[in-house]
Amino acid sequence: MTIPMHSIQFSQLLDMYNPAAVLEEVKNIFVRSYPVNEFEDIRKVYGDFIRLYSGKYPGYCACNTRYHDKMHVTDTLLAMARLIDGYNIVHKKMPVHLAKLGLIAACLHDVGYIQSVHDMKGTGAKYTLTHVERSIGFVKAYFKKNLFTKYDASIVSNMLLCTDMVIPPGEIKFRDPLEKTAGLMLGSADLLGQMASRCYLERLVFLYREFKEGQVTGYASELGLLMKTFAFSKFINKRLNVTLGNVMRYVHFHFKEKYHIDKNFYREAMERQIDFLKNTVLKHPKDYKKYLRRTR
C-alpha cells in the first residue's frame, strides 16, 4: 500500500538502518546538481567509513560507541546532502568540489571515537572531549594517503570544528564565506541527524554511558540526562538558529522540491521527540525505559 506523500512520516522516507540505501539516496540528491561521475570520490570515502566502523580498516578497531555509531554518521551524511541540495535550490549552486568535501566531512566527522588496534582500554567514548581533534588528525593522514591536497584537508578540518559546541564558528579561520556556510551546514547536520532520528530518545541511554566514560560532567544518571534534555533542546535550537546561522532552513526547500511537501521534517521530528519525552517517558520515572520510543 502506497502512503500518500501528505501523510508520510519522516522515518518513512528512507530506511536509515540500511547504509547502502542511505548512500544511494545521497547519490540521488547529489546528481540533482552535479555530474554523477563526481560522486565517485564520495563513494570511495563512504566505503572506507563503513570498513573503519566495521573493524575492517587497517590499524583500527571497530566502532564500539553505541550512540556515536555508524547510524549517527549516516544520519549526519543524509542531513548534509539535504542541506546542500536546499542551498542549491535557493542560491547559485555550491561548487562541486566544496559540496564533495562537505559530504566527505560528514562521513569522517566522528572518526575520533574509533580506537587503534593498539588501544584496548575501555571504548572510544573515553575520547568524547577530544574526539573532534582526533577526527581532524585522522582526516589529515587519510587525505595525504589518498592524494587530497593540504588545502582540502584544511577546509574539512574547519568544517569538523563546526561540530565542536565549545568553539565559536566566528573563531574558525575559514578562507571565504562559502566555506564557512558549508561548515555551518555540517555543524547543523550533526545535530539534526541525531535529534530527529526515530530512535533518538532510546539512544540517549547510550549517550549517558559515553558521557560517563568520557568524564563529561553534569549528568548523574540516565534519567538525569533525559530530564536535562529539555534544557539541551533549547540550547540546540539557539545553536541551530543563531550560532550556526539558521542554515538548517535549507532542508525545507529540499523537502518542498523533492517531495512537494512544504515543511521542515527535521524540526517537526525534533519537536515530537521532546513532546514524547515530556508527556510520556518522564511521566513514568520509575520505569521510564519501558516507555522510550523504539523502532526495532
C-alpha atoms as one frame of an Amber mdcrd trajectory, in Angstrom:
protein
   0.000   0.000   0.000   1.391   3.363  -1.039   1.429   6.048   1.658   0.160
   9.450   0.426   3.005  11.964   0.497   0.995  14.454   2.543   0.653  11.938
   5.395   4.097  10.335   5.273   6.216  10.282   8.423   9.833  11.441   8.394
  11.095   7.975   9.320   9.243   6.517   6.321  11.217   8.484   3.753  14.182
   6.118   3.955  15.338   3.036   5.875  18.115   4.586   7.961  19.132   1.113
   9.177  20.376   0.355   5.642  23.728   2.060   4.914  23.555   1.116   1.226
  20.140   2.770   0.920  21.491   5.920   2.567  24.390   6.110   0.121  22.036
   5.630  -2.818  19.776   8.430  -1.582  22.749  10.737  -1.052  23.823   9.988
  -4.618  20.316  10.678  -5.934  20.332  14.035  -4.159  23.864  14.841  -5.332
  23.152  14.221  -9.027  20.276  16.701  -8.933  23.018  19.355  -9.039  26.232
  17.702 -10.170  27.551  15.139 -12.717  27.275  11.574 -11.485  30.982  10.859
 -12.054  31.813  13.462  -9.386  30.190  11.180  -6.824  32.905   8.521  -7.038
  35.195  10.227  -4.505  32.306  10.305  -2.029  31.509   6.653  -2.687  35.139
   5.719  -2.044  35.309   7.605   1.259  31.931   6.177   2.278  33.262   2.670
   1.670  36.289   3.417   3.837  33.992   4.788   6.567  31.967   1.563   6.521
  35.143  -0.523   6.721  36.516   1.642   9.520  33.395   1.391  11.653  33.142
  -2.349  10.943  36.694  -3.060  12.109  37.987  -3.819   8.603  40.186  -0.750
   8.121  43.915  -1.400   8.707  45.154  -0.283  12.104  41.770   0.383  13.699
  39.215  -1.426  15.840  35.511  -1.492  15.060  33.314   1.288  16.402  32.210
   0.433  19.954  30.295   3.594  20.870  26.588   2.870  20.610  25.406   6.468
  20.313  28.147   7.848  18.089  27.959   4.842  15.814  27.619   4.090  12.111
  23.970   5.131  12.057  24.751   8.530  13.558  27.203   9.127  10.722  24.703
   8.110   8.036  22.067  10.321   9.686  24.519  13.234   9.506  25.552  12.473
   5.930  21.977  12.441   4.656  21.141  15.656   6.501  24.231  17.276   4.947
  23.182  16.184   1.460  19.709  17.628   2.011  21.138  20.915   3.281  23.400
  21.269   0.234  20.505  20.440  -2.078  18.290  23.043  -0.407  21.059  25.611
  -0.684  21.416  24.853  -4.401  17.687  25.342  -4.912  17.782  28.818  -3.363
  21.208  30.076  -4.458  23.760  29.650  -7.180  24.971  26.072  -6.844  27.717
  25.388  -4.362  30.907  24.484  -6.265  31.009  20.749  -6.797  34.382  20.339
  -5.076  33.168  22.075  -1.918  29.943  20.027  -1.931  32.024  16.852  -2.214
  34.243  17.905   0.673  31.148  18.650   2.756  29.797  15.146   2.227  33.211
  13.600   2.844  33.482  15.630   6.059  30.121  14.213   7.155  31.433  10.667
   6.608  34.537  11.323   8.719  33.300  13.825  11.300  33.304  11.393  14.254
  36.192   9.070  13.417  37.892  10.414  16.537  35.839   7.933  18.549  37.492
   4.979  16.804  40.335   3.270  18.672  43.520   1.987  17.111  44.333  -1.712
  17.320  46.900  -0.854  19.988  44.324   0.923  22.163  42.498  -1.806  24.042
  41.434   0.080  27.174  37.764   0.998  27.519  35.819   2.215  24.486  36.090
   5.146  22.113  33.773   7.050  24.441  36.817   7.967  26.530  37.651  10.396
  23.716  34.357  12.270  23.982  36.015  15.551  24.952  38.814  15.228  22.377
  37.134  13.385  19.508  36.968  16.417  17.185  40.713  16.979  17.477  41.308
  13.263  16.876  38.943  13.291  13.878  40.935  16.128  12.338  44.141  14.175
  12.868  42.643  11.177  11.074  41.407  13.364   8.195  44.820  14.903   7.622
  46.502  11.493   7.497  43.713   9.990   5.359  43.758  12.881   2.893  47.541
  12.656   2.499  47.317   8.925   1.875  44.515   9.334  -0.646  46.073  12.226
  -2.570  43.795  15.025  -1.424  45.501  18.391  -1.123  46.551  20.086   2.106
  44.070  22.808   1.225  41.262  20.232   1.069  42.344  18.854   4.452  42.269
  22.385   5.871  38.740  23.000   4.555  37.429  19.736   6.021  39.236  20.328
   9.318  37.486  23.690   9.633  34.158  22.019   8.876  34.789  19.485  11.635
  35.490  22.297  14.090  31.901  23.460  13.486  30.692  20.253  15.162  32.514
  21.226  18.359  29.983  23.061  20.513  32.729  24.716  22.556  34.353  26.527
  19.621  32.505  29.619  18.300  32.273  29.396  14.480  33.425  33.010  14.305
  36.828  31.933  15.605  37.333  29.322  12.890  39.644  30.581  10.132  37.587
  29.930   7.024  39.085  31.304   3.830  35.798  32.514   2.351  32.091  32.837
   3.283  31.000  29.819   1.223  33.416  27.504   3.008  32.008  28.846   6.265
  28.461  28.119   5.059  29.476  24.519   4.321  30.987  24.274   7.802  27.839
  25.624   9.412  25.893  23.050   7.407  27.990  20.214   8.816  27.540  21.532
  12.358  23.791  21.665  11.731  23.624  18.251  10.033  25.399  16.683  13.015
  22.640  17.940  15.330  19.671  17.485  13.006  20.645  13.938  12.117  20.799
  12.707  15.689  17.975  14.677  17.286  15.445  13.970  14.546  16.274  10.267
  14.421  13.341   7.947  15.066  15.298   6.298  17.896  16.910   9.416  19.412
  15.296   9.051  22.838  16.139   5.384  23.151  19.752   6.083  22.216  20.155
   8.706  24.941  20.744   5.835  27.345  23.860   5.014  25.310  24.875   8.672
  25.270  24.836   8.756  29.051  27.208   5.795  29.170  29.529   7.525  26.704
  29.454  10.708  28.788  30.259   8.740  31.926  33.278   7.049  30.385  34.340
  10.280  28.695  34.176  12.157  32.020  31.580  14.630  30.802  30.230  16.233
  33.959  26.700  17.291  34.827  24.836  14.004  34.410  24.396  11.790  37.463
  22.230   9.108  35.846  20.461   8.044  32.669  17.236   9.544  33.973  19.071
  12.734  34.861  20.285  13.077  31.292  16.775  12.536  29.974  15.442  15.216
  32.300  18.128  17.667  31.173  17.290  17.016  27.532  14.664  19.799  27.687
  17.264  22.429  28.502  19.646  20.873  25.989  16.952  21.082  23.320  16.549
  24.819  23.928  20.314  25.252  23.703  20.393  23.309  20.432  17.556  25.365
  18.963  19.523  28.519  19.698  22.683  26.994  18.287  20.912  25.974  15.080
  19.065  29.259  14.658  21.771  31.692  15.741  25.248  30.217  16.230  25.048
  28.100  13.067  23.334  30.831  11.074  19.994  29.075  10.583  21.402  27.187
   7.595  19.065  24.373   8.643  16.355  26.322   6.777  17.700  24.855   3.540
  16.302  21.386   4.277  12.829  22.926   3.992  13.492  23.788   0.347  14.825
  20.290  -0.284  11.671  18.620   1.025   9.430  21.050  -0.835  11.228  20.471
  -4.131  11.769  16.703  -3.864   8.591  15.597  -2.108   6.272  18.566  -2.748
   5.707  18.856   0.998   6.002  22.343   2.427   7.530  21.628   5.847  10.778
  21.019   7.665  10.690  17.340   8.590  13.690  17.704  10.861  12.231  20.455
  13.004   8.911  18.619  13.237  10.605  15.365  14.265  12.696  17.107  16.920
   9.621  18.749  18.408   7.833  15.387  18.517  10.764  13.817  20.339  10.692
  16.433  23.088   6.928  16.241  23.394   7.054  12.447  23.735   9.819  12.694
  26.306   7.891  15.212  28.389   4.404  13.779  28.157   5.101  10.041  28.065
   8.578   8.911  29.108   9.117  11.188  32.096   5.578  10.680  33.356   6.885
   7.280  34.448  10.265   7.943  36.121  10.381   4.576  37.879  10.162   2.551
  34.676  10.995   5.170  32.040  12.899   2.713  29.814   9.670   0.862  29.170
   8.239   3.983  27.549  11.193   5.067  25.436  10.179   5.175  21.827  11.558
   2.168  19.997  11.920   1.293  16.340  13.288  -2.270  16.424
